[in-house]
Amino acid sequence: MRILYLGPHNTKIISFLKTKHHITREERETGISYLQGKEYDFAISFRYEHKLEKEFIDYFGSKIINLHI
């Protein structure tokens, strides 16, 4: 599975996910235009400091999770 991980580096989460999935991490502000030409199966937002656009969230539908501490 190709996962887009939004947020600062978190060794435990990323190491766990990398055992079975391809992870792309992005910490900068990201919008719907970022997804053009890319294919992700799932998105995880953890400690991401930027608001996600509705179109960005809609792109993933139920395949996006926003984690809060």
Secondary structure, DSSP 8 states (H G I E B T S, - for coil): -EEEEESS--HHHHHHHHTTSEEEEE-S---GGGGTT---SEEEEES--S---HHHHHHHTTSEEEE--
